[in-house]
Amino acid sequence: MVEYKCFSCNKKVSPDYLRKKVRCPYCGSKILFKPRMVATKIKSR
């Protein structure tokens, strides 16, 4: 399941809440993002 984070308060927001409206339920901010995994670097031969 995809989790979103609020840009203002940095809390996790579930996608179930976002179906109703695109706002953070904690602070009311409209800016949400999906955190990315850390990329690993691999040396070439």
C-alpha distance matrix in Angstrom:
0.0 3.8 6.5 10.0 13.3 16.6 19.4 22.1 21.1 18.3 16.2 12.4 11.6 8.8 8.2 10.2 13.1 13.1 14.0 17.2 18.2 17.3 18.6 17.8 18.5 20.3 22.7 22.5 21.8 20.7 19.6 15.8 14.3 11.4 12.6 13.5 14.2 17.9 19.7 22.3 25.8 27.7 31.5 33.1 36.1
3.8 0.0 3.8 6.7 10.2 13.5 16.0 18.9 18.4 15.5 14.0 10.4 9.6 7.7 6.9 10.1 12.1 11.3 12.9 16.1 16.3 14.7 16.0 15.3 16.7 18.4 20.2 19.9 18.8 17.6 16.1 12.3 10.6 7.7 9.3 10.7 12.1 15.9 17.9 20.9 24.2 26.5 30.2 31.9 35.1
6.5 3.8 0.0 3.8 6.8 10.2 13.0 15.6 14.7 11.9 10.2 6.6 6.3 5.6 6.5 9.8 10.8 10.4 12.9 15.5 15.2 13.4 13.8 12.4 13.8 15.0 16.9 17.0 16.0 15.3 13.8 10.0 8.7 6.5 7.8 10.3 12.1 15.6 18.2 21.3 24.7 27.4 31.0 33.0 36.4
10.0 6.7 3.8 0.0 3.8 6.8 9.5 12.3 11.9 9.4 8.4 5.7 5.2 6.5 7.1 10.6 10.4 9.2 12.4 14.5 13.4 10.8 10.9 9.6 11.8 12.9 14.1 14.0 12.5 11.8 10.1 6.3 5.4 4.7 6.8 10.2 12.8 16.0 18.6 22.0 25.2 28.2 31.6 33.7 37.2
13.3 10.2 6.8 3.8 0.0 3.8 6.3 8.9 8.4 5.7 5.5 4.6 5.7 8.7 10.3 13.3 12.2 11.3 15.0 16.4 14.6 11.8 10.7 8.5 11.0 11.1 11.8 12.4 10.7 10.9 8.8 5.6 5.4 6.2 6.9 10.7 13.4 15.9 18.9 22.3 25.4 28.6 32.0 34.3 37.8
16.6 13.5 10.2 6.8 3.8 0.0 3.8 5.5 5.7 4.8 5.5 6.6 7.0 10.6 12.1 14.6 12.6 11.6 15.4 16.0 13.6 10.6 8.6 6.3 9.3 8.9 8.6 9.2 7.2 8.1 6.3 4.6 6.6 9.0 10.0 13.7 16.6 18.8 21.7 25.2 28.0 31.4 34.6 36.9 40.5
19.4 16.0 13.0 9.5 6.3 3.8 0.0 3.8 6.1 5.5 8.2 9.9 10.7 14.2 15.3 18.1 16.1 14.6 18.3 18.9 16.0 12.7 10.8 9.1 12.4 11.5 10.1 10.7 7.7 8.6 5.7 5.6 6.9 9.9 10.4 13.7 16.8 18.4 21.1 24.5 27.0 30.6 33.5 35.8 39.5
22.1 18.9 15.6 12.3 8.9 5.5 3.8 0.0 3.8 5.8 8.4 11.1 12.1 15.8 17.4 19.6 17.1 16.1 19.8 19.7 16.8 13.8 11.0 8.9 11.6 9.8 7.6 9.1 6.6 9.1 7.5 8.5 10.6 13.5 13.8 17.2 20.0 21.5 24.4 27.7 30.1 33.8 36.6 39.1 42.8
21.1 18.4 14.7 11.9 8.4 5.7 6.1 3.8 0.0 3.9 5.6 9.1 10.7 14.5 16.8 18.8 16.3 16.2 19.9 19.8 17.4 14.9 11.8 8.7 10.4 7.8 6.8 9.5 8.4 11.3 10.2 10.1 11.9 14.1 14.0 17.5 19.9 21.4 24.7 27.8 30.5 34.1 37.1 39.8 43.4
18.3 15.5 11.9 9.4 5.7 4.8 5.5 5.8 3.9 0.0 3.8 6.8 9.3 12.9 15.3 17.7 15.9 15.7 19.4 20.0 17.9 15.2 12.9 9.8 11.8 9.9 9.9 12.0 10.5 12.4 10.5 9.1 9.7 11.2 10.4 14.0 16.1 17.7 21.0 24.1 27.0 30.5 33.6 36.3 39.9
16.2 14.0 10.2 8.4 5.5 5.5 8.2 8.4 5.6 3.8 0.0 3.8 6.5 10.0 12.9 14.9 13.2 13.7 17.4 17.9 16.4 14.3 12.0 8.5 9.5 7.9 9.4 11.6 11.1 13.0 11.8 9.8 10.7 11.5 11.3 15.0 16.9 19.0 22.4 25.4 28.6 32.0 35.3 37.9 41.4
12.4 10.4 6.6 5.7 4.6 6.6 9.9 11.1 9.1 6.8 3.8 0.0 3.8 6.6 9.7 11.9 10.9 11.5 15.0 16.1 15.2 13.3 11.8 8.9 9.8 9.6 11.7 13.0 12.5 13.5 12.3 9.4 9.8 9.6 9.8 13.4 15.2 17.9 21.2 24.2 27.6 30.7 34.2 36.6 40.1
11.6 9.6 6.3 5.2 5.7 7.0 10.7 12.1 10.7 9.3 6.5 3.8 0.0 3.8 6.6 8.5 7.2 7.8 11.2 12.3 11.6 10.1 9.1 6.8 7.6 8.8 11.1 11.4 11.3 11.7 11.3 8.4 9.6 9.8 11.4 14.9 17.1 20.2 23.2 26.4 29.7 32.7 36.2 38.4 41.9
8.8 7.7 5.6 6.5 8.7 10.6 14.2 15.8 14.5 12.9 10.0 6.6 3.8 0.0 3.8 5.4 5.7 7.0 9.5 11.3 11.7 11.0 11.1 9.6 9.8 11.8 14.4 14.2 14.4 14.2 14.1 10.9 11.6 10.9 12.7 15.7 17.6 21.1 23.8 26.9 30.3 33.0 36.6 38.6 42.0
8.2 6.9 6.5 7.1 10.3 12.1 15.3 17.4 16.8 15.3 12.9 9.7 6.6 3.8 0.0 3.8 5.4 5.0 6.6 9.4 10.1 9.6 11.0 10.8 11.5 14.2 16.3 15.3 15.2 13.9 13.9 10.9 11.4 10.6 13.4 15.9 18.1 21.7 24.0 27.2 30.5 33.0 36.6 38.3 41.6
10.2 10.1 9.8 10.6 13.3 14.6 18.1 19.6 18.8 17.7 14.9 11.9 8.5 5.4 3.8 0.0 3.8 5.5 5.6 7.7 9.7 10.6 11.9 11.9 11.5 14.6 17.1 15.9 16.6 15.6 16.5 13.9 14.9 14.4 17.0 19.7 21.7 25.3 27.6 30.8 34.1 36.5 40.2 41.8 45.1
13.1 12.1 10.8 10.4 12.2 12.6 16.1 17.1 16.3 15.9 13.2 10.9 7.2 5.7 5.4 3.8 0.0 3.8 5.5 5.9 7.0 8.1 8.6 8.7 7.9 11.4 13.6 12.3 13.4 12.8 14.2 12.2 14.1 14.6 17.2 20.3 22.7 26.1 28.6 31.9 35.2 37.9 41.5 43.3 46.7
13.1 11.3 10.4 9.2 11.3 11.6 14.6 16.1 16.2 15.7 13.7 11.5 7.8 7.0 5.0 5.5 3.8 0.0 3.8 5.3 5.2 5.1 7.1 8.3 9.2 12.6 13.9 12.0 12.2 10.5 11.8 9.9 11.8 12.6 15.8 18.7 21.5 24.9 27.1 30.6 33.6 36.3 39.8 41.4 44.9
14.0 12.9 12.9 12.4 15.0 15.4 18.3 19.8 19.9 19.4 17.4 15.0 11.2 9.5 6.6 5.6 5.5 3.8 0.0 3.8 5.8 7.4 10.0 11.9 12.2 15.8 17.3 15.0 15.4 13.4 15.0 13.3 14.9 15.4 18.7 21.3 23.9 27.5 29.4 32.8 35.8 38.3 41.8 43.2 46.6
17.2 16.1 15.5 14.5 16.4 16.0 18.9 19.7 19.8 20.0 17.9 16.1 12.3 11.3 9.4 7.7 5.9 5.3 3.8 0.0 3.8 7.1 9.0 11.2 10.8 14.6 15.9 13.3 14.5 12.9 15.3 14.4 16.8 17.9 21.1 24.0 26.8 30.2 32.3 35.8 38.8 41.5 45.0 46.4 49.9
18.2 16.3 15.2 13.4 14.6 13.6 16.0 16.8 17.4 17.9 16.4 15.2 11.6 11.7 10.1 9.7 7.0 5.2 5.8 3.8 0.0 3.8 5.8 8.8 9.4 13.0 13.4 10.4 11.2 9.3 12.0 11.7 14.6 16.4 19.7 22.7 25.8 29.0 31.2 34.8 37.6 40.5 43.8 45.4 48.9
17.3 14.7 13.4 10.8 11.8 10.6 12.7 13.8 14.9 15.2 14.3 13.3 10.1 11.0 9.6 10.6 8.1 5.1 7.4 7.1 3.8 0.0 3.8 7.0 9.1 12.1 12.0 9.1 8.6 6.2 8.3 8.1 11.1 13.3 16.6 19.6 22.9 25.9 28.1 31.7 34.4 37.4 40.7 42.3 45.9
18.6 16.0 13.8 10.9 10.7 8.6 10.8 11.0 11.8 12.9 12.0 11.8 9.1 11.1 11.0 11.9 8.6 7.1 10.0 9.0 5.8 3.8 0.0 3.8 6.2 8.7 8.3 5.4 5.5 4.6 7.4 7.8 11.3 13.9 16.6 20.1 23.3 26.1 28.5 32.2 34.9 38.1 41.4 43.2 46.9
17.8 15.3 12.4 9.6 8.5 6.3 9.1 8.9 8.7 9.8 8.5 8.9 6.8 9.6 10.8 11.9 8.7 8.3 11.9 11.2 8.8 7.0 3.8 0.0 3.8 5.4 5.7 4.7 5.2 6.5 7.9 7.5 10.9 13.2 15.2 18.9 21.8 24.4 27.3 30.7 33.7 36.9 40.2 42.4 46.0
18.5 16.7 13.8 11.8 11.0 9.3 12.4 11.6 10.4 11.8 9.5 9.8 7.6 9.8 11.5 11.5 7.9 9.2 12.2 10.8 9.4 9.1 6.2 3.8 0.0 3.8 6.0 5.8 8.2 9.9 11.8 11.2 14.2 16.0 17.8 21.5 24.1 26.9 29.9 33.2 36.4 39.6 43.0 45.2 48.8
20.3 18.4 15.0 12.9 11.1 8.9 11.5 9.8 7.8 9.9 7.9 9.6 8.8 11.8 14.2 14.6 11.4 12.6 15.8 14.6 13.0 12.1 8.7 5.4 3.8 0.0 3.8 6.1 8.3 11.1 12.4 12.1 14.9 16.8 17.9 21.7 24.1 26.5 29.8 33.0 36.1 39.4 42.7 45.2 48.7
22.7 20.2 16.9 14.1 11.8 8.6 10.1 7.6 6.8 9.9 9.4 11.7 11.1 14.4 16.3 17.1 13.6 13.9 17.3 15.9 13.4 12.0 8.3 5.7 6.0 3.8 0.0 3.8 5.7 9.2 10.7 11.5 14.7 17.3 18.5 22.2 24.9 27.1 30.2 33.5 36.3 39.8 42.9 45.3 49.0
22.5 19.9 17.0 14.0 12.4 9.2 10.7 9.1 9.5 12.0 11.6 13.0 11.4 14.2 15.3 15.9 12.3 12.0 15.0 13.3 10.4 9.1 5.4 4.7 5.8 6.1 3.8 0.0 3.8 6.5 9.1 10.5 14.2 17.1 19.0 22.6 25.7 28.0 30.8 34.3 37.1 40.5 43.6 45.8 49.5
21.8 18.8 16.0 12.5 10.7 7.2 7.7 6.6 8.4 10.5 11.1 12.5 11.3 14.4 15.2 16.6 13.4 12.2 15.4 14.5 11.2 8.6 5.5 5.2 8.2 8.3 5.7 3.8 0.0 3.8 5.6 7.8 11.4 14.7 16.6 20.1 23.3 25.5 28.1 31.7 34.2 37.7 40.7 42.8 46.5
20.7 17.6 15.3 11.8 10.9 8.1 8.6 9.1 11.3 12.4 13.0 13.5 11.7 14.2 13.9 15.6 12.8 10.5 13.4 12.9 9.3 6.2 4.6 6.5 9.9 11.1 9.2 6.5 3.8 0.0 3.8 6.3 10.0 13.4 15.9 19.1 22.6 25.0 27.2 30.9 33.4 36.7 39.7 41.5 45.2
19.6 16.1 13.8 10.1 8.8 6.3 5.7 7.5 10.2 10.5 11.8 12.3 11.3 14.1 13.9 16.5 14.2 11.8 15.0 15.3 12.0 8.3 7.4 7.9 11.8 12.4 10.7 9.1 5.6 3.8 0.0 3.8 6.9 10.6 12.8 15.9 19.4 21.5 23.7 27.4 29.7 33.1 36.0 37.9 41.6
15.8 12.3 10.0 6.3 5.6 4.6 5.6 8.5 10.1 9.1 9.8 9.4 8.4 10.9 10.9 13.9 12.2 9.9 13.3 14.4 11.7 8.1 7.8 7.5 11.2 12.1 11.5 10.5 7.8 6.3 3.8 0.0 3.8 7.2 9.6 12.9 16.3 18.8 21.1 24.8 27.4 30.6 33.8 35.7 39.4
14.3 10.6 8.7 5.4 5.4 6.6 6.9 10.6 11.9 9.7 10.7 9.8 9.6 11.6 11.4 14.9 14.1 11.8 14.9 16.8 14.6 11.1 11.3 10.9 14.2 14.9 14.7 14.2 11.4 10.0 6.9 3.8 0.0 3.8 6.3 9.2 12.7 15.3 17.4 21.1 23.7 26.9 30.1 31.9 35.6
11.4 7.7 6.5 4.7 6.2 9.0 9.9 13.5 14.1 11.2 11.5 9.6 9.8 10.9 10.6 14.4 14.6 12.6 15.4 17.9 16.4 13.3 13.9 13.2 16.0 16.8 17.3 17.1 14.7 13.4 10.6 7.2 3.8 0.0 3.8 6.3 9.7 12.7 14.8 18.4 21.3 24.3 27.7 29.5 33.1
12.6 9.3 7.8 6.8 6.9 10.0 10.4 13.8 14.0 10.4 11.3 9.8 11.4 12.7 13.4 17.0 17.2 15.8 18.7 21.1 19.7 16.6 16.6 15.2 17.8 17.9 18.5 19.0 16.6 15.9 12.8 9.6 6.3 3.8 0.0 3.8 6.8 9.4 12.1 15.6 18.6 21.8 25.2 27.4 31.0
13.5 10.7 10.3 10.2 10.7 13.7 13.7 17.2 17.5 14.0 15.0 13.4 14.9 15.7 15.9 19.7 20.3 18.7 21.3 24.0 22.7 19.6 20.1 18.9 21.5 21.7 22.2 22.6 20.1 19.1 15.9 12.9 9.2 6.3 3.8 0.0 3.8 6.5 8.5 12.1 15.1 18.1 21.5 23.6 27.2
14.2 12.1 12.1 12.8 13.4 16.6 16.8 20.0 19.9 16.1 16.9 15.2 17.1 17.6 18.1 21.7 22.7 21.5 23.9 26.8 25.8 22.9 23.3 21.8 24.1 24.1 24.9 25.7 23.3 22.6 19.4 16.3 12.7 9.7 6.8 3.8 0.0 3.8 6.2 9.3 12.7 15.6 19.1 21.5 24.9
17.9 15.9 15.6 16.0 15.9 18.8 18.4 21.5 21.4 17.7 19.0 17.9 20.2 21.1 21.7 25.3 26.1 24.9 27.5 30.2 29.0 25.9 26.1 24.4 26.9 26.5 27.1 28.0 25.5 25.0 21.5 18.8 15.3 12.7 9.4 6.5 3.8 0.0 3.8 6.5 9.7 13.0 16.3 19.0 22.4
19.7 17.9 18.2 18.6 18.9 21.7 21.1 24.4 24.7 21.0 22.4 21.2 23.2 23.8 24.0 27.6 28.6 27.1 29.4 32.3 31.2 28.1 28.5 27.3 29.9 29.8 30.2 30.8 28.1 27.2 23.7 21.1 17.4 14.8 12.1 8.5 6.2 3.8 0.0 3.8 6.6 9.7 13.1 15.5 19.0
22.3 20.9 21.3 22.0 22.3 25.2 24.5 27.7 27.8 24.1 25.4 24.2 26.4 26.9 27.2 30.8 31.9 30.6 32.8 35.8 34.8 31.7 32.2 30.7 33.2 33.0 33.5 34.3 31.7 30.9 27.4 24.8 21.1 18.4 15.6 12.1 9.3 6.5 3.8 0.0 3.8 6.6 10.0 12.8 16.1
25.8 24.2 24.7 25.2 25.4 28.0 27.0 30.1 30.5 27.0 28.6 27.6 29.7 30.3 30.5 34.1 35.2 33.6 35.8 38.8 37.6 34.4 34.9 33.7 36.4 36.1 36.3 37.1 34.2 33.4 29.7 27.4 23.7 21.3 18.6 15.1 12.7 9.7 6.6 3.8 0.0 3.8 6.6 9.5 12.9
27.7 26.5 27.4 28.2 28.6 31.4 30.6 33.8 34.1 30.5 32.0 30.7 32.7 33.0 33.0 36.5 37.9 36.3 38.3 41.5 40.5 37.4 38.1 36.9 39.6 39.4 39.8 40.5 37.7 36.7 33.1 30.6 26.9 24.3 21.8 18.1 15.6 13.0 9.7 6.6 3.8 0.0 3.8 6.4 9.5
31.5 30.2 31.0 31.6 32.0 34.6 33.5 36.6 37.1 33.6 35.3 34.2 36.2 36.6 36.6 40.2 41.5 39.8 41.8 45.0 43.8 40.7 41.4 40.2 43.0 42.7 42.9 43.6 40.7 39.7 36.0 33.8 30.1 27.7 25.2 21.5 19.1 16.3 13.1 10.0 6.6 3.8 0.0 3.8 6.6
33.1 31.9 33.0 33.7 34.3 36.9 35.8 39.1 39.8 36.3 37.9 36.6 38.4 38.6 38.3 41.8 43.3 41.4 43.2 46.4 45.4 42.3 43.2 42.4 45.2 45.2 45.3 45.8 42.8 41.5 37.9 35.7 31.9 29.5 27.4 23.6 21.5 19.0 15.5 12.8 9.5 6.4 3.8 0.0 3.8
36.1 35.1 36.4 37.2 37.8 40.5 39.5 42.8 43.4 39.9 41.4 40.1 41.9 42.0 41.6 45.1 46.7 44.9 46.6 49.9 48.9 45.9 46.9 46.0 48.8 48.7 49.0 49.5 46.5 45.2 41.6 39.4 35.6 33.1 31.0 27.2 24.9 22.4 19.0 16.1 12.9 9.5 6.6 3.8 0.0
